[in-house]
Amino acid sequence: MSLVKINIIKNFIYLVITKGVDFLVPVILLPYLVNALGIEQFGLLSFSLAIGVYFSSLMQYGYNISAVRTIARLRDDNYQLAVAFSELLTSSVLICLFFSLCFMFIFLVEEIYSQFYLYISVLLFVLMQSLFPAWLFQGLEKMHYIALSNSLCKFLYLISILYWVHSSDDTYLVPLLQGISWAIALLIAVIIIFKKKLTYFVLPTWRGIKETYRLGWPAFVTQFAPTLYSNSMTFILGIFHGNVVVGVYSAAIRVIEILNALAFLFVNAALPLLSRNITLHKWLKNIMIVVGVSLGIIVYFTSEWFVPMLFSEHIDKIVMLIKVASPMIPLVFCRLAYGPAYLMLIGEEKIYKRIVFLAASIGFIAAWFIIPNWQVEGAVFIMLSTSLLMTILTLVSVARLSPHIKKG
């Protein structure tokens, strides 16, 4: 195995350590929170976090793709790296401040204002998570630093939840403790950056900051558009059917999302090296497709076994929803293998951006007509059909481009 492939695997292992803790925490906390808070309060928590995810996607602005790519390409030039880091960091702070102010307007809604502590805690969590410079460590292929800071803070978060959250009255503590854990991770990251002299801060120009927004726009659209439809399922269910229905849907779909996050893990680990050597893509996509199909099959056939171990309410409904949603896993793995890990790295960001935006827009619009009548079944149908459409359009685009790429 080549040194480059070993680096991808090594970086993936570091990310798995990092995100593996992220997987472990939800696996433990998902059933715990459902049972401790009750399905209705868990639904309220999921609804508030759905609003938070909108703002998180806006604040992060696709930097987990565009910024990683920029840092990876400039990593060997210390001064240019410092300039890029300073521009990206400043632009991130500015965009976080702007959308934090925008977040305050949701308190004009009486139902949201009545849960002030819950939603202000969500803002803290979203803000700290968005400011964490994971893109720098990924671009420099220093994933072990992320593993160190994240793992420590996630374990603190897990312990604090198990210690302090015991009833429906403690719902607001969940995002509050998560926000505090991200604040600790952010502090550790800042110390590592400057103590290990990974880079340094220089005064950025306004022109450079605007350029980061321009370069990040395609990645932002491809990241935000799926959020527009997937996150909106929770939001629309909450509007039309209440917190209990949201709780059942969230319990099922989070099982799928935990596994889908592995696809993002692999792409994020490989992105810096693929940015410099796209010929590694064939190896990457083969692994991702095999893993995605395998996970989808495993989840479908084992859901009746593991769901009763996780949840104590609405077991049959959750099993049914997980089975129906399980094909999303191979679809997401396939789409990411050919989208962010290929099209966006060969200069075809606009094509992938249009695909994601088109499919997500169709899913978002359809959700408002289907979910009011079909509830959770309609939400899962929208998620699955939109994922299928995105994947098909991505594969068609790659097939059309392949002859021209080979010819060139």
PyMOL commands that set and color helices and strands:
alter all, ss='L'
color gray80, all
select helices_A, chain A and resi 3-37+39-60+63-74+78-108+110-113+116-131+134-139+143-164+168-170+173-195+206-276+278-310+315-325+328-338+343-345+349-407
alter helices_A, ss='H'
color red, helices_A
deselect
rebuild
show_as cartoon
